[in-house]
Structure formats: structure tokens, C-alpha cells
Amino acid sequence: MCPSNMLRPSVVRTLCAGVVVALAVGFAPLGAREIKITILHTNDIHQHLETLGRIAHLAKEYKNQHANTLYLDAGDYLDRGSILATLTRCDAIYGAMHRMGYDAWTIGNHDWTYGADRLAELMKRYPTRVLCTNVASSLKEPPKNLVKTWVTEIDGVRIGFLGVTTGPAHKSPLPVYRLPLRPAVRTAIGELQAKNVDFIAALTHLGVTKMHSYKGMNDLVFAKEFPEIKVIIGGHSHTLINQELADKFFKETGTIIVQAGASGGWLGILTLTVDRQTKAIRSFRVQPRRIETGMAEDRDVAGFVKSCFKKHLPDAHLELGDFTEPMELYNMGYWYADFLRKTTGADIVIVPRKALYDEHPVFGAGPVTVERIIGILHDRRVVKFSMKGADLIRYFGSPEVREHFNPFHLDNRDAHWLFLVAGAYYYSGMEVAYHEKDGRVTFDLEPDKTYTIATLWPFLRKDIYKYRYTKPPADSAQAGVIFPGLSLPANKEVLPDTTWDLLRREGKQGPFVFRRKYKTPLLEWKKWTKDFKDVAHVFLPNVERPSRSRKTECQIGNGTERRPSSRCEIGHVDVKTMGGYDRV
């Protein structure tokens, strides 16, 4: 009987003919002609330190029991997760992963977060192989572990690896910088073929969905453009690819494509069955393994992470309260404004959206530790000043500013308007109303009253990026722009405590009570958002006109599915509706 899961018809015919010969002349049984090769893989860990010890233990145990095993990561180990990694400028996550026993990893788009200098520095400090075909270095002594290709032999099978990352080519040489993808890959394939590899595999950070593509390039397009590549270990789209989805991709492209979710939640396990004589891949099996609480940990990795916490964030696990139910981003912003009004004694507090970690629209229910809350609420300087109500009304009500008080205010990364870059403003100590009939926005302030205002600095995107990973000095806040387009009076004061100082001190005195200001979004917000998006479309060419349909398109590869719902999931890809409009 011929196996039903053969990869290519020619291989099927060869194998079936071989079976007939073996039965006729008494050759060795079929199993002796097979080589099992396993690739363990992770991707998009994004600084989630809590599962690394468990992943490392599982991977090392597997490798101990299965000799023909490789261990790879497809990039994006930096940015987003534990604030400890940020405090150490990613030494905590990079050092932990170096101890996990990876044979190679590639670079993701978020791995440039701390700058090319820091990335090159970490490569040299931790010499795990960095496999990236379309990355080069301008250093006189580049990291020796940064390689464009890699050839390894497993039980007589020579596998050639290349690695690719997404994003544009850098315009000027940096300590490490990206090159144009296609010519780099074509050159690498030629080099690997010249080394007589039996097949080529790629470690990619391109994604499998259209929404994660850069200029149309993703793993499925990549597989079709470079059919010489037989296996793709991918990342970027946070997709959990099981056997069914891998089979679908193989049918479409002729290439085995796998990915293991995100955030350290899974260990991907890809097993290849290779013909010992022809060295061709005959079949494959995809078995992602969920990483669960209670699994055994690798002592070296877990110990390193604990030592980093002890040195840089000793109070990380101190609980300051609970989210008794999921907390939406906007409700967290309003809670934060209330908290700052209480602790600073100000009459009114304005919190720009960029003072919060705003990648996620909702923060899940559960304990709120020191590590979690300072990971949600960035460290900022607090600036206080006094101003007449009439002046505040005039400024808040101006066309450039008033729309920011909508919690779903458009936050467009490419906007060239100065006022767009701060996003929504959350507030405490006043009420803001949108009037649907005439589009007015009103503020319940008394014109003749003098108010004490507190807000946060950095406020604008350019300043936020400058102080993204360092505490902003007090004199920088004193000299910086606080509210765009508003000259503050001479009574401006920069408080000595930063927001992290306030959160830690107040939280340790008693548990925080987290209340949601709005259990459900106000109906007026939807109309307000729609009106503003129509205005934004007029002035900003890169802002699409708002859709009149609530249907969401989900695309994997070349297939598109339309659903009349607010959520579409493909593996770990998630599209949600906020305020009546789709946000990714």
C-alpha cells in the first residue's frame, strides 16, 4: 500500500516502485529508508519572559529524546511584553533566549526597537547565530554570529538555511541594516545550491496574512516566488498554524509553512520524514504544543530571569489591585486621569493616549502587579499650571483640539497634522459633551474661574520617541511643549515625582480600585468618530474614507472571507471593532 500523504507525485511514484522492489527481492523494510528530522520553533515572543523557562525545558527535553532536532526562532523577541526587558534595554529577554539553546534565530521588525547600535551590541554579547540574509553590517568588526546562510547536516541530510525579515531597506548603513529582500534571497539560494544541500529551508519574519504583508510580500508570496525553498519557519502575523492550515498552505504553494502563535504561548513542533536515499521530504507533521502554567522550568533560564527581576525590578510581583473585569483602553485612560487628579491635587487632568501602552484595545481581567501597571502606564513627568476657564474653553474647543476628547479619536501614524500625533485625550475634573445636531463639543468649565491643570510630558510623538526608554529629566519637561499650540503661563511647575513614582507609592499604601467609567461606549461617540473621520479624510490623503459596512475582511494568502461580525480570528490574528469602526 502506498502512503496517502506524499508530498509530490514523482516522489510517490518512486516510493511505490521501491516498495514493490523491496517486497520482491527482500530489501530492508520501509522504516530503514526514512529519516525523521524535527524543527522546534517559536516566534513573536515579544518580551514575554514568564514562559521562557518552560519553553526551554520542553525544548531541551525533546532534543535529549530526539537526536535529529533543530531549534529556531523567527524573530520579534523584543518590544511589547515585560517592562523588565525595557528597563534592561532588552538584555533580560536576549540573555534569557541565548540560554535557551536555539540553533539560530532571525530578526523581526520589532527587534530594531532599541536601535541598530543596541541590536549589534546584543549580537556580540550573546553569540547565538543570527540568520538573516537581507541584513548586513557596516562595522569594521561586525558580529561574527550574524550570517546570511547556514548549512547543517543531520543524519546524512544536508539542509541549507537562509533568513529574511520584513520592512524597507535602510537608506544609510548602520551597525546593522536591512538590504533589499529579493536579490539577497536569490543570491543566497545560489550559494546554498553550490554547497550541494539536499533542500533549502527559510527562517522568515514575513507573516501569512495580507494585513501583515509589506508591499505584498508574505510567506505565501515568498514561497511562490522562490520554489527552491521547501520549508518556511515563519513569524510576524502571530498565526498558530496547525496541520490543517499547513496542509492548506502546502496545497496552495508546494511549500511547508509553519508558525507558532505568539507571546511565548506555544512551542512549534514540525517533523519531516525524509527519504534516506533521495533526500527528498516525503511527508510532514505539525504538532504545536501549548505552554501551560505548572510545566517544569529550565533552571538556567528561569534563574537568569529571576536575577534580572531582583536587580532591576524587585517589586515586580507586588499586587496593587485587580481588574475584576476586562478594562478597555479608554476606561484605563479615564481611571489614570482620576488617579492623577487625586494624587496631584489638580482641578483638571488631561492624559494623552500615548501615555498608555495602546497596542491592545482591552486589558484582560486579573491581578495588577507593579510590573503590569507600569507596563500599561508609561513613565512621564507631571506638569501643573493654572489658567482661566475662558482660556481653557477657547483652547479645548478649537477645531484642532476638540476632537481629541473623543476616546476613539483617530490615531494615524503618518498624519502630518501636529495635533493628530498625541491621539485621544482622557480627562478628569470636567465633562465633555458632543452635540450631534450641529457637531459642537462643549466643556462644563466656568469662564471666570481659575483652574489648576495637570498633564503629562512627553506629550507629542517626537518627544515620546526621544524618551521612550529613559526617564525624562525634569528640565526637559520644563522646556518642552506641553499642550500643542498653547503657551503655558509662567506658573508652570514640573513635579519631582514621575508617574511611576506616584503609582508605586500610592499602590503600596492600599489596593487600587479599578472602576470603568463607561460600562458601554456612549452612542454619541460613534457619530462623533464618523464625523471626524470624514473631516480627516478631506485633509489627510492617507486616511481612508470610513466604511459604511460593518463587514470585516480576513485574508490568508489569496483567499478572502467576508463576515458580518466584529471579530475575525485566524490563529492568533485578531480584528476587533471599537466605536463602530474596525481597528487592527
C-alpha positions as CSV (number, residue, x, y, z in Angstrom):
1,M,0.0,0.0,0.0
2,C,1.4,3.4,-0.9
3,P,1.2,6.2,1.7
4,S,-1.5,8.7,1.2
5,N,0.3,11.8,2.4
6,M,3.1,12.0,-0.1
7,L,4.3,15.5,-0.9
8,R,4.9,15.2,-4.7
9,P,3.6,12.8,-7.3
10,S,7.1,12.0,-8.6
11,V,8.1,11.1,-5.0
12,V,5.0,8.9,-4.6
13,R,5.8,7.0,-7.8
14,T,9.4,6.5,-6.7
15,L,8.4,5.3,-3.3
16,C,5.7,2.9,-4.5
17,A,8.1,1.4,-7.0
18,G,10.6,1.0,-4.2
19,V,8.1,-0.8,-2.1
20,V,7.4,-3.3,-4.9
21,V,11.1,-4.0,-5.3
22,A,11.7,-4.4,-1.6
23,L,8.9,-7.0,-1.4
24,A,10.1,-8.8,-4.4
25,V,13.8,-9.1,-3.5
26,G,13.8,-8.9,0.2
27,F,15.3,-5.4,0.7
28,A,15.3,-3.7,4.2
29,P,11.8,-2.7,5.5
30,L,10.4,0.8,4.6
31,G,11.3,2.3,8.0
32,A,15.1,1.9,7.3
33,R,14.7,4.2,4.4
34,E,13.2,7.1,6.5
35,I,15.0,9.8,8.4
36,K,12.9,11.8,10.9
37,I,14.1,15.4,11.4
38,T,12.3,17.7,13.8
39,I,12.3,21.5,13.9
40,L,11.2,23.1,17.2
41,H,10.3,26.7,16.6
42,T,9.0,29.9,18.3
43,N,8.2,33.4,17.0
44,D,7.0,36.8,18.2
45,I,7.8,36.2,21.9
46,H,7.7,40.0,22.3
47,Q,9.5,40.2,25.7
48,H,7.1,37.7,27.4
49,L,9.6,36.4,30.0
50,E,7.2,34.3,32.1
51,T,7.1,31.3,29.8
52,L,10.7,31.2,28.7
53,G,11.9,28.8,31.4
54,R,9.1,26.4,30.5
55,I,9.7,26.6,26.7
56,A,13.4,26.0,27.3
57,H,12.8,22.9,29.5
58,L,10.4,21.4,27.0
59,A,12.7,22.1,24.1
60,K,15.8,20.6,25.8
61,E,13.9,17.5,26.9
62,Y,12.7,17.0,23.4
63,K,16.2,17.4,22.0
64,N,17.5,14.9,24.5
65,Q,15.0,12.3,23.4
66,H,15.2,13.1,19.6
67,A,18.7,13.3,18.2
68,N,17.7,14.8,14.8
69,T,16.3,18.1,16.2
70,L,16.9,21.8,15.4
71,Y,15.6,24.7,17.5
72,L,14.8,28.0,15.8
73,D,13.1,31.4,16.4
74,A,11.5,33.5,13.7
75,G,12.0,37.0,15.2
76,D,10.3,39.7,17.2
77,Y,11.6,38.8,20.6
78,L,11.7,42.4,21.6
79,D,9.1,45.1,22.4
80,R,5.6,45.0,23.9
81,G,5.9,42.4,26.8
82,S,7.5,42.6,30.2
83,I,8.6,46.0,31.3
84,L,11.7,44.4,32.8
85,A,13.0,43.9,29.2
86,T,12.5,47.6,28.6
87,L,14.3,48.6,31.8
88,T,17.3,46.4,30.8
89,R,17.1,47.7,27.2
90,C,16.3,44.1,26.3
91,D,19.2,42.4,27.9
92,A,16.8,40.4,30.0
93,I,15.0,38.8,27.1
94,Y,18.1,38.5,24.8
95,G,20.2,37.0,27.6
96,A,17.4,34.5,28.5
97,M,16.8,33.4,25.0
98,H,20.6,32.9,24.5
99,R,20.4,30.4,27.3
100,M,17.5,28.5,25.8
101,G,19.6,26.5,23.3
102,Y,18.5,27.9,20.0
103,D,20.5,26.9,16.9
104,A,19.6,30.1,15.2
105,W,17.1,32.9,15.1
106,T,16.3,35.7,12.7
107,I,15.4,39.4,13.1
108,G,11.8,40.7,13.3
109,N,10.6,44.3,12.7
110,H,10.3,44.9,16.4
111,D,13.8,43.8,17.1
112,W,15.1,47.2,15.9
113,T,13.1,48.9,18.7
114,Y,16.1,49.8,20.8
115,G,18.1,50.9,17.8
116,A,20.6,49.3,15.4
117,D,23.5,50.1,17.8
118,R,21.9,48.2,20.6
119,L,20.9,45.3,18.3
120,A,24.5,44.9,17.2
121,E,25.8,45.2,20.7
122,L,23.5,42.4,21.9
123,M,24.5,40.2,19.0
124,K,28.1,40.5,20.0
125,R,27.4,39.9,23.7
126,Y,25.2,36.8,23.2
127,P,26.7,34.8,20.3
128,T,23.6,32.8,19.3
129,R,23.5,32.5,15.5
130,V,21.5,35.4,13.9
131,L,20.4,34.1,10.5
132,C,19.3,37.0,8.3
133,T,20.1,37.0,4.5
134,N,18.8,40.6,3.9
135,V,20.7,42.2,6.8
136,A,24.3,43.5,6.7
137,S,26.7,45.4,9.0
138,S,28.8,48.5,8.4
139,L,31.0,47.8,11.4
140,K,34.7,47.1,10.8
141,E,34.3,44.1,13.1
142,P,30.7,43.0,12.5
143,P,29.1,40.5,14.8
144,K,30.6,37.1,13.9
145,N,27.3,35.4,14.6
146,L,25.4,37.5,12.0
147,V,25.2,35.2,9.0
148,K,23.4,35.2,5.7
149,T,23.2,31.4,5.2
150,W,23.8,28.3,7.3
151,V,24.3,24.7,6.3
152,T,23.8,21.8,8.8
153,E,23.9,18.1,8.2
154,I,21.5,15.8,10.1
155,D,21.9,12.0,9.7
156,G,23.4,12.5,6.2
157,V,20.8,15.1,5.1
158,R,22.3,18.5,4.2
159,I,19.9,21.3,4.9
160,G,20.6,24.9,3.8
161,F,19.0,27.7,5.7
162,L,18.5,31.3,4.9
163,G,16.7,34.0,6.9
164,V,14.7,37.1,6.0
165,T,13.0,40.0,7.8
166,T,10.3,42.5,6.7
167,G,10.4,46.2,6.2
168,P,12.1,48.6,3.9
169,A,15.8,48.6,3.1
170,H,17.7,51.1,5.2
171,K,18.8,54.1,3.2
172,S,22.1,54.6,5.0
173,P,24.5,52.0,6.5
174,L,24.1,51.4,10.2
175,P,25.8,49.0,12.6
176,V,23.3,46.5,11.3
177,Y,20.8,47.4,8.5
178,R,18.3,45.8,6.1
179,L,19.0,45.1,2.4
180,P,16.5,44.6,-0.4
181,L,14.9,41.2,0.1
182,R,14.6,39.6,-3.3
183,P,18.1,40.0,-4.7
184,A,19.6,39.0,-1.3
185,V,17.4,35.8,-1.3
186,R,18.2,34.9,-4.9
187,T,22.0,35.2,-4.2
188,A,21.6,33.1,-1.0
189,I,19.8,30.3,-2.8
190,G,22.5,30.2,-5.4
191,E,25.2,29.9,-2.7
192,L,23.3,27.1,-0.9
193,Q,22.8,25.2,-4.1
194,A,26.5,25.5,-4.8
195,K,27.2,23.8,-1.5
196,N,25.1,20.8,-2.6
197,V,22.4,21.0,0.0
198,D,19.6,18.4,-0.2
199,F,16.9,21.0,0.4
200,I,16.6,24.7,1.4
201,A,14.6,26.0,4.4
202,A,13.9,29.6,5.3
203,L,13.5,31.3,8.7
204,T,11.2,34.3,7.9
205,H,9.5,37.2,9.6
206,L,7.0,38.0,6.8
207,G,3.7,36.7,8.1
208,V,1.0,34.7,6.3
209,T,-1.8,37.3,6.2
210,K,-2.4,40.2,3.9
211,M,-2.7,42.7,6.7
212,H,0.9,41.8,7.8
213,S,2.4,42.0,4.3
214,Y,5.0,44.6,3.4
215,K,4.4,45.7,-0.2
216,G,2.6,42.5,-0.9
217,M,5.3,40.2,0.5
218,N,4.3,37.4,2.9
219,D,5.2,33.8,3.3
220,L,2.8,32.5,0.7
221,V,4.0,35.0,-1.9
222,F,7.6,34.3,-0.9
223,A,7.1,30.5,-1.3
224,K,5.7,31.0,-4.8
225,E,8.5,33.4,-5.9
226,F,11.2,31.1,-4.6
227,P,10.0,27.5,-5.2
228,E,13.5,26.2,-4.4
229,I,12.6,26.8,-0.7
230,K,10.8,23.7,0.6
231,V,10.2,24.7,4.3
232,I,9.4,28.0,5.8
233,I,9.6,28.6,9.6
234,G,7.7,31.9,10.0
235,G,6.6,34.7,12.3
236,H,5.2,38.2,12.2
237,S,1.4,37.6,11.8
238,H,1.1,35.7,15.2
239,T,-0.6,32.8,13.5
240,L,-1.0,29.4,15.1
241,I,-0.6,27.1,12.2
242,N,-1.9,23.5,12.8
243,Q,-1.8,20.5,10.5
244,E,-5.0,21.5,8.6
245,L,-3.8,25.0,7.9
246,A,-0.3,23.8,7.0
247,D,-1.8,21.3,4.5
248,K,-3.9,24.2,3.0
249,F,-0.8,26.3,2.5
250,F,1.1,23.4,1.1
251,K,-1.6,22.7,-1.4
252,E,-1.5,26.4,-2.5
253,T,2.3,26.9,-2.6
254,G,4.0,23.5,-2.6
255,T,6.0,24.6,0.4
256,I,5.7,23.6,4.1
257,I,4.8,26.7,6.1
258,V,4.6,26.8,9.9
259,Q,4.2,29.4,12.6
260,A,3.6,29.0,16.4
261,G,1.3,31.8,17.6
262,A,2.9,34.5,19.7
263,S,3.9,35.8,23.1
264,G,5.6,32.6,24.3
265,G,2.3,30.6,24.4
266,W,3.4,27.8,22.1
267,L,6.3,25.7,21.0
268,G,6.0,24.7,17.4
269,I,7.0,21.1,16.5
270,L,7.5,20.3,12.8
271,T,8.5,16.7,12.0
272,L,9.8,16.0,8.5
273,T,10.1,12.5,7.1
274,V,13.0,12.4,4.6
275,D,13.8,9.6,2.2
276,R,17.3,8.3,3.1
277,Q,18.2,7.6,-0.5
278,T,16.8,10.6,-2.4
279,K,17.0,13.0,0.5
280,A,13.6,14.3,-0.5
281,I,10.9,15.3,2.0
282,R,8.2,12.7,1.8
283,S,5.7,13.9,4.5
284,F,5.4,16.3,7.4
285,R,3.6,16.6,10.7
286,V,2.7,19.8,12.6
287,Q,2.1,19.5,16.3
288,P,2.2,22.8,18.2
289,R,2.5,22.4,21.9
290,R,0.8,24.9,24.3
291,I,2.9,26.2,27.1
292,E,0.9,25.9,30.3
293,T,1.3,27.1,33.9
294,G,2.8,24.4,36.1
295,M,5.1,23.0,33.4
296,A,8.7,22.3,34.6
297,E,11.2,25.1,34.0
298,D,14.8,25.1,32.9
299,R,16.8,26.3,35.9
300,D,19.4,28.2,34.0
301,V,16.9,30.3,32.0
302,A,14.4,30.8,34.9
303,G,17.3,31.7,37.2
304,F,18.6,34.3,34.8
305,V,15.2,35.9,34.5
306,K,14.8,35.9,38.3
307,S,18.2,37.5,38.8
308,C,17.2,40.3,36.3
309,F,14.0,41.0,38.3
310,K,15.9,41.1,41.6
311,K,18.4,43.6,40.2
312,H,16.1,45.9,38.1
313,L,12.5,45.4,39.3
314,P,12.5,43.8,42.8
315,D,8.9,44.8,43.5
316,A,7.6,43.5,40.1
317,H,5.2,40.9,41.5
318,L,3.7,43.1,44.3
319,E,-0.1,43.2,43.7
320,L,-1.6,46.6,43.7
321,G,-5.2,45.6,42.9
322,D,-7.3,43.7,40.4
323,F,-9.1,44.2,37.1
324,T,-12.3,42.4,38.2
325,E,-13.4,42.6,34.6
326,P,-11.6,43.4,31.3
327,M,-10.6,47.1,31.3
328,E,-10.9,48.9,27.9
329,L,-8.0,51.2,26.9
330,Y,-10.2,54.3,27.2
331,N,-11.6,53.3,30.6
332,M,-8.0,52.8,31.8
333,G,-7.2,56.3,30.5
334,Y,-10.0,57.8,32.5
335,W,-9.0,55.9,35.6
336,Y,-5.5,57.2,35.2
337,A,-6.7,60.8,34.9
338,D,-8.8,60.3,38.1
339,F,-5.8,58.8,39.9
340,L,-3.5,61.7,38.9
341,R,-6.1,64.3,39.9
342,K,-6.3,62.7,43.4
343,T,-2.6,62.4,43.8
344,T,-1.6,65.8,42.4
345,G,-4.5,67.9,43.8
346,A,-5.2,69.4,40.4
347,D,-8.7,70.5,39.4
348,I,-8.4,69.1,35.9
349,V,-6.2,66.4,34.5
350,I,-5.5,65.7,30.8
351,V,-3.9,62.4,29.9
352,P,-2.9,61.9,26.2
353,R,-3.4,58.4,24.8
354,K,0.3,58.0,24.2
355,A,0.8,58.0,28.0
356,L,-0.6,54.4,27.9
357,Y,0.6,51.3,26.1
358,D,-2.1,51.4,23.4
359,E,-1.3,48.3,21.3
360,H,-4.3,46.5,22.8
361,P,-7.9,47.9,23.0
362,V,-8.6,45.9,26.2
363,F,-6.6,44.8,29.2
364,G,-7.7,41.4,30.5
365,A,-9.1,40.8,33.9
366,G,-6.8,39.6,36.7
367,P,-4.2,40.8,39.2
368,V,-2.5,44.1,38.7
369,T,1.1,43.9,39.8
370,V,3.8,46.6,39.8
371,E,5.2,45.1,36.7
372,R,1.9,45.1,34.9
373,I,0.7,48.6,35.8
374,I,4.0,50.3,34.9
375,G,3.9,48.3,31.7
376,I,0.5,49.8,30.8
377,L,1.2,53.3,32.0
378,H,4.4,54.8,30.7
379,D,6.7,56.8,32.9
380,R,6.0,60.5,32.5
381,R,6.8,63.8,34.1
382,V,3.7,65.6,35.7
383,V,3.4,69.3,34.8
384,K,1.0,71.6,36.7
385,F,-0.2,75.1,35.8
386,S,-3.1,77.5,36.4
387,M,-5.3,79.0,33.7
388,K,-8.7,80.8,33.4
389,G,-11.7,78.8,32.4
390,A,-12.3,81.0,29.4
391,D,-8.9,80.4,28.0
392,L,-9.3,76.7,28.5
393,I,-12.7,76.6,26.8
394,R,-11.2,78.6,23.9
395,Y,-8.3,76.2,23.5
396,F,-10.2,72.9,24.2
397,G,-13.0,73.9,21.9
398,S,-10.7,74.9,18.9
399,P,-11.2,72.7,15.8
400,E,-7.7,71.3,16.1
401,V,-8.1,70.1,19.7
402,R,-11.8,69.4,20.5
403,E,-11.9,66.1,18.6
404,H,-9.2,64.7,20.8
405,F,-11.7,64.4,23.6
406,N,-13.4,61.6,21.7
407,P,-11.9,58.5,23.3
408,F,-11.8,56.9,19.8
409,H,-10.1,59.8,18.2
410,L,-8.2,58.9,15.0
411,D,-4.6,58.0,15.7
412,N,-2.9,57.9,12.4
413,R,0.9,57.2,12.4
414,D,1.5,59.0,9.2
415,A,-0.6,62.1,9.9
416,H,1.3,65.4,9.2
417,W,-1.0,67.4,11.4
418,L,0.8,68.4,14.6
419,F,-2.3,67.9,16.6
420,L,-3.0,64.3,15.5
421,V,0.1,62.8,16.9
422,A,-1.0,62.7,20.6
423,G,-4.2,60.7,19.9
424,A,-7.2,60.9,22.2
425,Y,-7.2,62.9,25.4
426,Y,-8.6,61.3,28.6
427,Y,-9.7,63.7,31.3
428,S,-10.8,64.1,34.9
429,G,-12.5,67.1,36.7
430,M,-14.7,68.2,33.9
431,E,-17.3,66.8,31.5
432,V,-17.2,66.9,27.7
433,A,-20.3,66.6,25.5
434,Y,-20.7,66.1,21.8
435,H,-23.8,67.6,20.2
436,E,-24.9,65.5,17.2
437,K,-27.2,68.1,15.6
438,D,-24.5,70.8,15.0
439,G,-21.3,68.9,15.8
440,R,-20.4,71.2,18.7
441,V,-18.2,70.0,21.6
442,T,-18.8,71.7,24.9
443,F,-16.9,71.7,28.2
444,D,-18.5,72.4,31.6
445,L,-16.0,75.0,32.8
446,E,-16.7,78.3,34.4
447,P,-15.1,81.1,32.3
448,D,-14.2,83.3,35.3
449,K,-12.8,80.5,37.4
450,T,-9.1,79.8,37.6
451,Y,-8.3,76.1,37.3
452,T,-5.2,74.1,38.2
453,I,-4.4,71.8,35.4
454,A,-2.1,68.7,35.5
455,T,-0.9,66.9,32.4
456,L,1.9,64.6,31.3
457,W,5.1,65.1,29.5
458,P,6.4,63.9,26.9
459,F,3.1,64.8,25.1
460,L,4.0,64.8,21.4
461,R,5.1,61.8,19.5
462,K,8.6,63.3,18.7
463,D,9.3,63.8,22.3
464,I,7.8,60.4,23.3
465,Y,10.2,58.6,21.0
466,K,13.2,60.6,22.3
467,Y,12.5,59.4,25.9
468,R,10.9,56.1,25.1
469,Y,13.2,54.0,27.3
470,T,14.7,56.5,29.7
471,K,13.1,58.6,32.4
472,P,12.7,62.2,31.0
473,P,14.7,64.7,33.0
474,A,12.7,67.4,34.8
475,D,14.4,70.2,32.9
476,S,13.4,68.7,29.6
477,A,9.7,68.8,30.7
478,Q,10.2,72.4,31.9
479,A,11.4,73.4,28.4
480,G,9.2,71.1,26.3
481,V,5.9,71.6,24.6
482,I,3.1,70.6,26.9
483,F,-0.1,71.3,25.0
484,P,0.4,71.7,21.2
485,G,-0.3,75.3,20.2
486,L,-0.8,76.6,23.7
487,S,1.7,78.9,25.5
488,L,1.6,78.0,29.2
489,P,1.8,80.7,31.9
490,A,4.9,81.3,33.9
491,N,3.4,79.4,36.8
492,K,4.2,76.1,35.1
493,E,5.6,73.5,37.6
494,V,7.2,70.1,37.0
495,L,6.6,67.8,39.9
496,P,9.5,65.9,41.4
497,D,7.8,62.5,41.2
498,T,7.2,60.8,37.9
499,T,4.1,58.8,37.3
500,W,5.8,55.5,38.2
501,D,6.8,57.1,41.5
502,L,3.2,58.0,42.2
503,L,1.8,54.7,41.1
504,R,4.2,52.6,43.3
505,R,3.8,54.8,46.4
506,E,0.1,55.0,46.3
507,G,-0.4,51.4,45.4
508,K,1.7,50.2,48.3
509,Q,-0.3,52.2,50.7
510,G,-3.5,50.4,49.8
511,P,-5.0,48.4,46.9
512,F,-6.2,50.3,43.8
513,V,-9.9,50.1,43.0
514,F,-10.2,50.0,39.2
515,R,-13.6,51.2,38.1
516,R,-14.8,51.5,34.5
517,K,-16.2,55.0,33.9
518,Y,-18.3,53.7,30.9
519,K,-19.7,50.2,31.0
520,T,-20.5,50.5,27.4
521,P,-19.4,53.1,24.8
522,L,-21.7,56.2,24.5
523,L,-23.9,56.3,21.4
524,E,-22.6,59.8,20.6
525,W,-19.1,58.5,20.3
526,K,-19.9,56.5,17.2
527,K,-21.4,59.6,15.4
528,W,-18.6,61.8,16.7
529,T,-16.0,59.3,15.4
530,K,-17.7,59.1,12.0
531,D,-17.9,62.8,11.6
532,F,-14.3,63.4,12.5
533,K,-13.1,60.6,10.2
534,D,-15.0,62.3,7.3
535,V,-13.1,65.5,8.1
536,A,-9.8,63.7,8.4
537,H,-10.3,62.2,5.0
538,V,-10.6,65.6,3.5
539,F,-7.4,66.9,5.0
540,L,-5.3,63.7,5.1
541,P,-4.9,61.8,1.8
542,N,-3.6,58.7,3.7
543,V,-6.8,58.4,5.8
544,E,-9.3,56.1,4.1
545,R,-12.9,57.2,3.9
546,P,-14.9,55.4,6.6
547,S,-16.7,52.3,5.5
548,R,-20.5,52.2,5.7
549,S,-20.4,48.4,6.1
550,R,-19.6,46.6,9.4
551,K,-18.3,43.6,7.4
552,T,-14.7,42.6,8.1
553,E,-12.3,41.1,5.5
554,C,-10.0,38.4,6.7
555,Q,-7.4,37.3,4.2
556,I,-4.9,34.5,4.3
557,G,-2.8,34.1,1.2
558,N,-5.0,34.8,-1.8
559,G,-8.3,33.9,-0.2
560,T,-10.7,36.5,1.3
561,E,-13.6,35.8,3.7
562,R,-16.2,38.4,4.5
563,R,-18.0,38.1,7.8
564,P,-20.9,40.3,9.1
565,S,-19.3,40.4,12.5
566,S,-16.9,42.4,14.5
567,R,-14.3,39.8,15.0
568,C,-12.2,37.6,12.7
569,E,-9.6,35.1,14.0
570,I,-7.0,33.1,12.1
571,G,-4.8,31.5,14.6
572,H,-3.8,34.5,16.7
573,V,-4.7,37.2,14.2
574,D,-7.5,39.3,15.7
575,V,-9.5,42.1,14.3
576,K,-11.9,43.9,16.7
577,T,-14.5,46.7,16.3
578,M,-14.1,49.7,18.5
579,G,-16.6,52.6,18.5
580,G,-18.2,51.2,15.3
581,Y,-15.0,51.1,13.3
582,D,-12.6,48.3,12.7
583,R,-9.3,48.5,14.4
584,V,-6.5,46.0,14.0
